Amino acid sequence: MSDSSIQIGVFLIVTVLIAFVTYLHCKNKGHKETNQTKEYFLAGGGLAWYFVAGSITLTNLSTDQLVGMNGNQMALLSLWEFSAVIGLIVLAKVFLPIYYRFNCTTTTELLEIRYNNKHIRAVISILFFLGSALIFCPAVIYSGALFMQKMFNIETQFVSVTIGSSEFIVDMMIIYISAIFGIVGALYAIFGGLRAVAVSDTYSGVILLIMALVVVFLALDKIDYSFAGIPAERLTLIGNDESPIPWHTLLTGMIFIQMFYWGTNQVITQRAMAAPNIKEAQKGVFAAAGIRLLIVPAIIVIPGIVSYKLYGDIGDAAYGTIVGDLLPTYLSGLFAAAMAAAVLTTFNSNLNSATALYVCDVHHAYFNKTPNVQKLSGIVTAIMTLLALALVMVYAQADSIINLIQQLYGLLSMPILSVFILGLAFKNVHATAGLFSVIFGVILYFLLSFEVSPFFQPFGLHFIHLMFITLVSCLTLALLLNWALFGQRPQFHWVGNETETQVLS
């Protein structure tokens, strides 16, 4: 039997085994659940802490992380993961107690309770929805396809595609592999709901973390544990002004980026809100924080640094190349299966969470309070999958997939976070003032952070600094509008100290 046959055989066996074990775990769950919305989107509140931890870990850790961060080929990118630990602690100790107190299905449900306004809930939900549909879904299946192509040494097949006035040079093999990921991921999301997603996340995550650590040790062994010859700027954790993460950004926008992503982002918090109680949820979040502190930083930078020494500056191709070269045939098939599962679970997690936002926050409020949840979710999931596949060719043009994701999500993150901060920390703030500030924030960040703008990067400020400026500007504008247009004086009062009745009164 050839090496490629062994590799593909192991890959298929493990992939099918994960799906089968997930099916066995989920097949008799949820059928007696009277609240089908809660069952479909929150697993009926039945996720044990280890499934919460596993699902949070693998929802975030996928090919866009492993491929994108290793693609920078420098240690500095680990700062995203170290600072993420703070974001997870904030989720466990600050946000989760509030979500559980008000029995929220979506994070944005809290905004409706706090502002007593369904429209602000719907608008923020749509922004989250667009973030998943336009940014994360296409990025994860593209990076997954790129990894599989490099690992299995699949030949490229370039064609020229013209859309409007834009011409794209597209590798059709990337499109084909992305389509497989998209279809299988959509089926998981449609037929399994969050329970199947979380369970498959956990089983896949155990394999992925073990195999990723194996890659780290094999990579270090390949260079005899010597980083000699690698430029110092690729090994330092203190970035200068020209680095992807200058050290001073840790003092401004970085912590707020983590607060937004881990504390308010439906894709992450949905897993933590699906536990039987707050204690179980917090245990799962703390376990995820431990994994992120002890394991994740090494696996998202060391292979990339080693690949720089072995192959030079090869960008996002670094991780797939080094894994394909160093892993034995039988292990490469196993690792490919774990990576495929990571792609699928991140993709279907975004699909499931975005669908939850639409169904619970938009469709229920404006169209039909009692829809067929699974049928409606299937339609939304299919549309999102087709859109993601259409955008793969756009992401294929990026120099760095992870940097592009961070820049694009900046359009939404700080404006959305400003509304949460206002709602959690103040009473007597008009919802319209918050909505105006969100629109202002999206426009402001675009003007400051994208090269097509005449105001691009004023004073040479890094995009993380610009995120902080956007957040402060949104908060300031909302408070000014609240006073000037609506004649309301905000009162500082932390929502965590109130019951739902007190919030609405």
C-alpha positions in Angstrom: 0.0 0.0 0.0 1.4 3.4 -0.9 2.1 6.2 1.6 -0.7 8.4 0.2 -3.2 5.5 0.5 -2.3 5.0 4.1 -2.5 8.7 4.8 -5.9 9.0 3.2 -7.2 5.8 4.7 -6.3 6.9 8.3 -7.8 10.3 7.5 -11.1 8.8 6.4 -11.3 6.3 9.3 -10.7 8.8 12.0 -13.1 11.4 10.4 -15.9 8.8 10.2 -15.2 7.6 13.7 -15.5 11.1 15.2 -18.8 11.5 13.4 -20.1 8.1 14.6 -19.1 8.7 18.2 -20.8 12.1 18.1 -23.9 10.5 16.7 -24.0 7.9 19.5 -23.7 10.6 22.1 -26.5 12.8 20.6 -29.0 10.3 19.1 -31.3 10.1 22.1 -30.8 13.6 23.5 -33.2 16.4 23.1 -36.2 14.5 21.7 -38.4 15.2 24.8 -37.3 18.9 25.0 -40.4 21.1 24.7 -38.4 24.2 24.0 -36.9 23.3 20.6 -35.1 26.7 20.4 -33.2 26.0 23.6 -32.4 22.4 22.5 -31.2 23.4 19.1 -29.2 26.4 20.1 -28.2 25.6 23.7 -28.2 21.8 23.7 -31.1 21.9 26.2 -28.7 23.3 28.8 -27.1 19.9 29.0 -23.4 20.4 28.2 -21.0 19.2 30.9 -18.0 21.4 31.7 -15.6 19.3 29.6 -17.8 19.8 26.5 -18.0 23.5 27.2 -14.2 23.6 27.5 -13.7 21.5 24.4 -16.1 23.4 22.3 -14.8 26.8 23.2 -11.3 25.7 22.5 -11.9 24.1 19.2 -14.4 26.8 18.0 -11.6 29.3 18.3 -8.7 27.0 17.5 -8.9 26.1 13.8 -6.9 26.5 10.7 -7.4 30.2 10.6 -5.4 30.2 13.9 -2.9 27.4 13.2 -2.4 28.3 9.6 -2.7 32.1 10.0 -0.7 32.6 13.2 2.1 30.2 12.2 2.0 31.9 8.8 3.4 35.1 10.5 6.4 32.9 11.5 7.2 34.8 14.6 6.7 34.4 18.4 4.9 37.7 18.8 1.6 36.3 17.7 1.4 34.2 20.9 0.5 37.5 22.7 -3.0 37.1 21.2 -3.3 33.8 23.1 -1.8 35.0 26.4 -4.2 38.0 26.5 -7.1 35.7 25.6 -6.8 34.1 29.0 -7.8 37.5 30.5 -10.8 37.5 28.2 -11.9 34.1 29.3 -11.6 35.1 33.0 -13.7 38.1 32.3 -16.3 35.9 30.5 -16.4 33.5 33.5 -16.5 36.1 36.3 -18.3 39.1 34.7 -20.5 38.2 31.8 -21.6 34.6 32.5 -23.3 35.4 35.8 -25.4 38.0 34.1 -26.3 35.8 31.1 -27.4 33.1 33.5 -29.3 35.4 35.8 -31.5 36.6 32.9 -31.7 33.2 31.2 -30.3 34.5 27.9 -30.3 32.4 24.7 -28.2 35.0 22.9 -25.8 37.6 24.2 -27.8 40.3 22.5 -30.9 39.3 24.5 -29.3 41.1 27.4 -29.3 44.3 25.4 -33.0 44.2 24.9 -33.5 43.6 28.6 -31.2 46.5 29.6 -32.3 49.1 27.1 -35.9 47.8 27.0 -35.7 47.9 23.2 -35.9 45.0 20.8 -34.5 47.0 17.9 -31.0 47.4 19.5 -31.0 43.7 20.0 -31.8 43.0 16.4 -29.3 45.5 14.9 -26.4 44.1 17.0 -27.4 40.6 16.1 -27.3 41.5 12.4 -23.8 42.9 12.9 -22.7 39.6 14.6 -24.4 37.7 11.9 -22.5 39.6 9.2 -19.2 39.0 11.0 -19.8 35.3 10.9 -21.1 35.2 7.3 -18.6 37.6 5.7 -15.5 37.1 7.8 -15.1 33.9 9.9 -17.0 31.4 7.7 -15.1 32.0 4.4 -11.8 32.5 6.2 -11.9 29.2 8.1 -12.9 27.0 5.1 -10.3 28.8 2.9 -7.5 28.3 5.4 -8.6 24.7 6.0 -8.5 24.1 2.2 -5.1 25.6 2.0 -3.7 23.4 4.8 -5.2 20.2 3.2 -3.7 21.1 -0.2 -0.2 21.6 1.3 -0.4 18.6 3.5 -1.6 16.1 0.9 0.5 17.8 -1.9 -2.5 18.4 -4.1 -1.5 20.1 -7.3 -2.7 23.6 -8.0 -5.1 24.4 -10.8 -5.2 28.1 -11.4 -7.9 29.9 -13.4 -8.7 33.5 -13.9 -12.2 34.6 -12.7 -13.6 38.0 -13.4 -16.4 39.5 -11.1 -17.5 42.9 -12.2 -14.3 45.0 -12.7 -12.2 42.7 -10.5 -10.1 39.8 -11.7 -9.1 37.0 -9.4 -6.5 34.3 -9.9 -8.1 31.3 -8.2 -6.8 27.9 -7.4 -9.8 25.7 -8.3 -8.5 22.9 -6.0 -8.9 25.3 -3.1 -12.5 26.0 -4.2 -13.2 22.2 -4.4 -11.8 21.4 -1.0 -13.6 24.5 0.5 -16.9 23.3 -1.0 -16.5 19.9 0.7 -15.8 21.6 4.1 -18.8 23.9 3.5 -21.3 21.1 2.7 -20.3 18.7 5.5 -20.1 21.6 8.0 -23.6 22.8 7.0 -25.0 19.3 7.5 -23.6 19.1 11.0 -25.1 22.4 11.9 -28.5 21.7 10.3 -29.1 18.2 11.6 -27.2 18.2 14.9 -27.6 21.7 16.4 -25.2 22.9 19.1 -25.1 19.5 21.0 -23.6 17.7 18.0 -21.2 20.6 17.3 -20.0 20.8 20.9 -19.5 17.0 21.3 -17.6 16.7 18.0 -15.6 19.7 19.0 -14.4 18.0 22.2 -13.5 14.6 20.6 -11.7 16.3 17.8 -10.0 18.8 20.1 -8.3 16.1 22.1 -6.8 14.6 19.0 -5.9 18.0 17.6 -4.1 19.3 20.7 -2.1 16.1 21.1 -1.1 16.0 17.4 -0.3 19.8 17.4 2.1 19.2 20.3 3.6 16.3 18.4 4.3 18.7 15.5 5.9 21.2 17.9 8.3 18.6 19.3 9.1 17.1 15.8 9.8 20.6 14.5 12.1 21.5 17.4 13.9 18.1 16.9 14.4 18.9 13.2 16.5 22.0 14.1 18.1 20.3 17.1 16.3 22.7 19.4 18.4 25.6 18.1 17.0 28.8 16.9 20.4 30.0 15.7 20.1 32.0 12.4 16.5 33.1 13.0 16.3 36.9 13.2 15.8 38.3 16.7 12.6 40.1 15.7 11.0 36.7 14.9 11.8 35.4 18.4 10.9 38.4 20.7 7.7 38.9 22.6 8.3 42.7 22.8 7.2 44.1 19.5 8.5 47.4 18.1 6.4 49.9 16.1 6.8 47.9 12.9 5.8 44.6 14.4 2.3 43.0 14.0 1.7 43.6 17.7 3.7 46.6 19.1 4.2 46.2 22.9 2.2 49.4 23.6 -1.0 48.0 22.0 -1.2 45.7 25.0 -2.0 48.7 27.1 -4.8 50.1 24.9 -7.0 48.1 22.5 -5.8 44.5 23.1 -7.7 43.9 26.4 -10.9 45.3 24.9 -10.6 43.1 21.8 -10.4 40.1 24.2 -13.3 41.3 26.3 -15.4 41.6 23.1 -14.4 38.3 21.6 -14.7 36.1 24.6 -17.4 38.0 26.6 -20.0 39.2 24.0 -19.4 37.1 20.9 -22.3 34.7 20.5 -20.0 32.0 18.8 -18.0 31.6 22.0 -20.5 32.5 24.8 -23.2 30.2 23.3 -21.2 27.2 24.5 -20.8 28.5 28.0 -24.5 29.4 28.2 -25.4 25.8 27.3 -24.2 24.2 30.6 -26.8 23.1 33.3 -25.8 25.9 35.6 -23.4 28.7 36.1 -20.9 26.7 38.2 -20.6 24.1 35.4 -20.2 26.8 32.8 -17.5 28.6 34.7 -15.6 25.3 35.3 -15.6 24.8 31.5 -14.4 28.3 30.8 -11.6 28.1 33.3 -10.5 24.8 31.8 -10.5 26.4 28.3 -8.4 29.2 29.8 -5.9 26.7 31.1 -5.6 25.1 27.7 -5.0 28.5 26.1 -2.3 29.4 28.6 -0.4 26.1 28.7 -0.8 24.6 25.2 -2.0 27.0 22.6 0.8 29.6 22.4 3.4 27.0 21.6 1.4 25.3 18.8 0.5 28.5 17.0 4.0 30.0 16.8 6.8 27.4 17.2 6.1 25.4 13.9 6.0 28.7 12.0 9.3 29.9 13.5 10.9 26.6 12.7 9.5 26.7 9.1 11.2 30.0 8.7 14.5 28.4 9.4 13.8 25.5 7.2 12.1 27.1 4.2 12.4 30.9 4.6 9.5 33.3 4.5 6.6 31.3 3.0 3.7 32.9 4.8 0.4 31.0 5.3 1.8 27.9 3.6 4.2 27.4 6.5 2.1 25.2 8.7 0.8 22.8 6.1 4.3 22.5 4.6 6.1 21.6 7.9 3.4 19.2 9.0 3.5 17.4 5.6 7.2 17.1 5.7 7.8 16.1 9.4 4.9 13.8 10.3 5.1 10.1 9.5 2.5 8.9 7.0 0.2 7.2 9.5 0.3 10.3 11.9 -0.2 12.8 9.1 -3.5 11.1 8.2 -4.6 11.3 11.8 -3.6 14.9 12.1 -5.3 15.8 8.8 -8.5 14.2 10.3 -8.2 16.4 13.4 -7.6 19.5 11.4 -10.5 18.7 9.1 -12.7 18.3 12.3 -11.3 21.6 13.6 -12.3 23.3 10.3 -15.8 21.7 10.4 -16.5 22.6 14.0 -15.3 26.2 13.7 -17.4 26.6 10.5 -20.5 24.9 11.9 -20.1 26.7 15.2 -20.3 30.0 13.4 -23.2 28.8 11.3 -25.1 27.6 14.4 -24.5 30.8 16.4 -25.3 33.1 13.5 -28.5 31.2 12.9 -29.4 31.5 16.6 -29.0 35.2 16.4 -31.2 35.5 13.3 -33.9 33.1 14.6 -34.1 34.4 18.2 -33.4 38.1 17.7 -34.8 38.9 14.3 -37.3 36.3 13.1 -39.0 35.8 16.4 -39.3 39.6 17.0 -40.4 40.7 13.5 -41.8 37.8 11.5 -43.0 34.6 13.4 -42.6 33.8 17.1 -43.2 30.1 16.5 -41.4 29.0 13.4 -40.1 25.5 12.6 -36.7 26.1 14.1 -34.8 23.3 12.4 -36.3 24.1 8.9 -35.7 27.9 9.2 -32.2 27.3 10.6 -31.5 25.0 7.6 -32.5 27.7 5.1 -30.3 30.3 6.8 -27.4 27.9 7.1 -27.6 27.0 3.4 -27.5 30.7 2.4 -24.5 31.4 4.7 -22.6 28.4 3.3 -23.1 29.5 -0.3 -22.0 33.1 0.6 -18.9 31.7 2.4 -17.9 29.7 -0.6 -18.3 32.7 -2.9 -16.0 34.7 -0.7 -13.2 32.1 -0.6 -11.6 33.5 -3.7 -11.4 37.0 -2.0 -9.6 35.6 1.1 -7.2 33.7 -1.2 -5.8 37.0 -2.3 -4.8 38.0 1.3 -1.1 38.2 2.3 -1.9 37.1 5.8 -5.2 35.5 6.6 -5.1 36.2 10.4 -4.1 39.9 10.0 -7.0 40.3 7.5 -9.5 38.7 9.9 -8.4 41.0 12.8 -8.6 44.1 10.6 -12.0 43.3 9.2 -13.5 42.3 12.6 -12.4 45.6 14.0 -15.2 47.2 12.0 -17.7 45.5 14.3 -15.9 44.7 17.6 -15.4 48.0 19.3 -18.7 49.6 18.2 -20.6 46.5 19.5 -18.6 46.4 22.7 -19.4 50.1 23.4 -23.2 49.2 23.4 -22.6 46.3 25.9 -20.5 48.6 28.2 -23.1 51.3 28.2 -25.9 48.8 28.8 -24.1 47.0 31.6 -22.6 50.0 33.4 -25.3 52.7 33.0 -29.0 53.2 33.5 -31.1 55.8 31.7 -29.3 55.5 28.3 -31.5 55.8 25.3 -31.2 52.8 22.8 -31.1 55.2 19.8 -28.0 56.9 21.2 -26.3 53.6 21.4 -27.3 52.7 17.8 -26.1 56.0 16.4 -22.7 55.4 18.1 -22.4 51.9 16.6 -23.0 53.3 13.1 -20.5 56.1 13.8 -18.0 53.6 15.1 -18.1 51.3 12.0 -17.6 54.3 9.8 -14.8 55.8 12.0 -12.9 52.6 12.1 -13.1 52.1 8.4 -11.8 55.6 7.8 -8.9 55.1 10.1 -7.9 51.6 9.3 -8.4 50.9 5.5 -5.9 52.2 2.9 -8.6 53.4 0.6 -9.4 56.2 3.1 -7.7 59.6 3.1 -7.5 59.3 6.9 -5.7 56.0 6.9 -3.6 55.4 10.0 -3.3 58.9 11.4 0.1 59.5 13.1 1.0 56.0 12.0 -1.1 54.4 14.8 -1.5 50.6 14.8 -4.9 49.2 14.1 -5.2 48.0 17.8 -4.7 51.6 19.0 -7.3 52.6 16.4 -9.7 50.1 18.0 -9.3 51.7 21.4 -9.8 55.1 19.9 -13.0 53.8 18.2 -14.3 52.4 21.5 -13.7 55.6 23.4 -15.3 57.7 20.6 -18.4 55.5 20.5 -18.9 55.7 24.3 -18.4 59.5 24.2 -20.8 60.1 21.3 -23.5 57.9 22.8 -23.4 59.7 26.2 -23.4 63.1 24.4 -26.3 62.2 22.2 -28.1 60.7 25.2 -27.9 64.1 26.9 -28.2 66.5 23.9 -31.0 64.8 21.9 -32.9 62.8 24.5 -32.4 64.9 27.6 -31.4 61.9 29.7 -28.6 61.9 32.2 -27.0 58.5 32.5 -26.6 56.9 35.9 -23.7 54.5 36.7 -25.3 51.3 37.9 -23.8 47.8 37.2 -26.5 45.5 35.8 -24.9 42.5 37.6 -26.4 43.8 40.9 -30.0 43.7 39.6 -32.7 41.2 38.9 -34.5 41.3 35.5 -37.6 43.0 37.1 -35.3 45.8 38.4 -33.7 46.2 35.0 -37.0 46.6 33.3 -38.5 48.9 35.9 
